Amino acid sequence: MKAQNVTFIGFEDDFEESQAVLFGVPFDGTASFKPGARFAPAAMREDSWAIESYSPYLDLDLEDLKLFDYGNLELPFGDKMKALAMIEETVDEILKSNKVPVMIGGEHLITFAPVKALLKKHKDLHVIHFDAHTDLREHYLDENFSHATVIRRIAELIGPKNLNSFCIRSGLRDEFIWAKKNANLEKFTYKTLPACVKRLKDKAVYITIDLDVFDPSVFPGTGTPEPGGINFHQMLEIIGILSKLDNVVGMDLVELSPKHDASGVSTAVACKTLRELVLATIKVK
């Protein structure tokens, strides 16, 4: 693997010596409202150089870790299943080298691929999911694979009891009924997250953050904004809780749509969220 020219700040080490590998997935092929998430990986890399690698919140620095930026995957237009297969192959390659995959999207459907890849290595894989939306539809517009169905497909892969969703504030009634019967879903907030993290402390955990979990007043640059979300300080609290996990095996940030926020604030929030999440969950060796 070779790095691209413009890397995310702090992800400047060689692949061989790295602990974690960042890769971008510029795909929004099932976006149903406002597409544009395909532009997020490039925007985040460019704007990351306006922030620092050091986190005053955690007193940690990306420079203290060994991190590699693989660049963006080149994916086919109009073929989501082939795109998912290519993402899965990339994660397979990262895992063969015993490194942690860090994915930036792109729309939320892409999360299916790294979870599928990780399940080959970790049979008891758990997913911690932050989002405005349930994403638990059985079908959407007669499609099984969509940004609106991805968490349902993931639940089928890992088992619904291994799915833990937080801050959910939008979805069909049937989705909430299904989650109440089958999975672990907390509406509106994350009060039960500490108990979840305590329960999963030693388990293999994948973290997926749909950035529309933020309130639109904080993060307007997303394809499906939903009022009533969290602020950045609450995200820092969430990440602080996640730092107590001992075996985070992968993570992603998805659904930034930079062209829907001309101010650039949403991209800055996404960059800092990624910095904090990586520093909190990948330990210095």
N, C-alpha and C positions, 0 to 999 in steps of 0.2 A: 504494500500500500504506500502511496505517495501523497503528501499533503498538497493542497491547492495553495495558490499564492496568497489569498486573503483568508487568514484563519481567524477563528474566534479568539479573543484575547486570552492568553494563558495556555492555549492548546497548540504549543509550538514545538513539542518534543517529537522524537522519532517514534514510529509505530512499534518497533521492537522493544523499546524500553518503557513504553507507556503503560499506565494502569487502566486508563479509560480511553475510548475512541469515540469522538464526536462525528456524526455524519448527518447531512441534510437531506430531506426528502421533499423536493418541490412538487408536491402533488395535491391537487384539490379537485379531482375529477368527479366526485359525487356531491360537491357543494350544491346545496339546494336553495340558498338565499343570496348571499353575496360572496362570490368566489374571490380569490386573491391570496389565499394562504400559501400558494406555490412560491410567492415572492419573499416569504419570511426568512428562510435560511440565509439568503444573500444579505438581506437587510440587517439581520441580527449580527452577522459577522462584521459588516462594515461599521455598524453603530457601536459594537462592543468596544471599539478602540476609543470611544468617548467616555468609557467608565474605567475604573481601575481593576486590576486583578486581585487587589487586596480587599477583604471584607472587614470593615470596622465592626459589623454586627457580630461576627464570629471570631474575629481576630485571627483569621486564616487567609492564606494567599494561594491563588491558583498556581503561582510559580513554585510552590512547595510540593506540588503533585507532578506526576509524569502524565501529560495529557497530549493526545494527538488528534488533529483535525483531518479527517479523511476527505472532506469536501462534500459535494452534492452527488447523489446518484443521478444518472441519466436514465430517465424512465420513459416508457412509451406513452404517447397520448392516446386516450380512449380505450385502454386495456387495463382495468384496475386489477384483475387477477394476475396478469403478468407482472404488473408493478409490485404487487404484494409478494410474489414469488422472488423477485429480484431483491427486495428489502430483506426477506428471510434469508436468502443466500449470503447477503452482506453480513447479517448478524451471525450466521453460522461461522463465517470466516473470523469474525472478531472473537467469538467464543472459543474457537479452536486454539486461539493464542492466549486464552485465559485473561481476557480483558473485559471491561464493563462497557456495553454499548450505551451511548448517549445520543438520542435521536431528536432532531428538531424538524418539525413539519412546517408546512403541510397540514392537511386536514386530519381529523381524528381516526378515520378508517385505517390509516397506516399503522396504528398501534397493534393491530391484529398480528402483523408479521413478526415483530420481535418477540411478542408473547409466545407465538407458535414455535419460534426457534428456541427460546429459552426453556420451553416445556420439554424439549428433547433432553436437556441437561439436568433440569430440576423438576422431578416428577410431582413434587408437592409445591408448585409455584403459587404464590399469592399476589394479587394485584391491589394496589391502593390507588384510587381514582378520584381526582378532583375535577369538578365540572359544574356548569350551570344546568346541564341537561342529563337526563337519564341515559340516553342512547341505547335503550333496551327494546326497541321495537323488533318484532319478529320479522317484519318486512317493511320496506319504505319504497313507495312507487313501484311495487312489484319486484323489488331488488332485495336479495338477502344480504348483500355486502354494501354498506353505505355508512356515512358518518353518523346516521341516525340509528344504526343497528349494531355498531361495532362492539359495544360493551356486552350486548346479548351474545354475539358470536364468541367473544372472549370468555364469557361465563360458561358457555358450552364446552370450551376447550379445557379450562382449568377446574371446572366444577363451580356452581354458583356460590357455594359457601366460602370459597376462596376469593370472592370478589367483595371489595370494601369500598363503597362510594360515599363521598362527602360533599356537602355544600350544594346538593342538588335542589333546584328550584323550578324546574320546568320539565314537562313530559306528559304523556297521555295517562289517563287514570289507570288503564290496563298495565302500563309499565310500573307504576308505583305498587299496584296490587301484586304483580309478579315478584317485584323486589322484596316486598314485605314477607311473602311466602317462602322465597328461595334464597335470597342473597342478604347482604348487609348494606343498607343504604340509610344515610342520615340526611334528612331534608334541611336545607338552609344553612347549616353550620357544621362544626367539626368537634363538638363537645365530647364525642366518644372516641376521638382519634387517639388520645393517650392510652386508653384501654386496648384499643386495636394494636397499637405499636408494642405495648407490653406483651400481648398475646403472640405477636409475630416476631418478637425480638430476634430470635435465632433462625427464623424461617427465610427461605429465598423469597425476596419481595421485588416486584417491578412497580415503579411509580409512574403514573401517567397524569399529566396536568394539562387539561384543556383550559387555555388561558381565558376563555369566557367565564371561568369561575370568578374572575374579578368583576366588580361593578363597572358598568360602562363609563361612569364618571372618572374611573381610574384607568380603564382600558377600553376605549371605544374602537380600537382597531382590530375587530374580529368579525367573522362572517355572520354570526347570529348572536348579537348582543342581548343580554337579558338583565333587566334591572334587579336590584336586590342582592348583589354579590359582595364579595369581601374586598377589603382594601389591602394595600401593600404591607402594612404593619401586621395584619392578620396572616398574610402569607408568610412573613418572617416567623411568626409564632408557629405556624404549621410546620415549616421547615425545621425549626428548633426541635419540635416533637419528633419529626422523622429522623433527626440525627441520632436518636437512641436505637435505631435499627442496626443490627450487626451484619446483615447480609443482603444489602441492596444489590441486585444482580443486573439491573438495567433501569433506564428512565427515559422519559420523553417530555417535551413541551410541544404542544400543537395548537393550531387555530389562530395564530397571529396573522392578521391580514393587513400589512403595513400601509397599503394604499388607501385604507379606510380611516386613517388617522394622519392627516397632513402635518400635525404638530410633531410627530415622531415620538410622542410620550409612550405610546403602547410598546413600541420597539425597545425603548429604554427600560421599561418595566420588565419586558420579556428577558432582556439581557441580564438584568440584575437578579431576576428569579432563577435563571439558569446558573449564574455564578454561585448564588447562595445554596442552591440544591446540590450542586456538584461538591462544593466545599463541605457541606453537612453530611454527605452520605458516602463519599469516597475518602478513605482514611490515608493519611500520610504514611508512607512506608520508610 
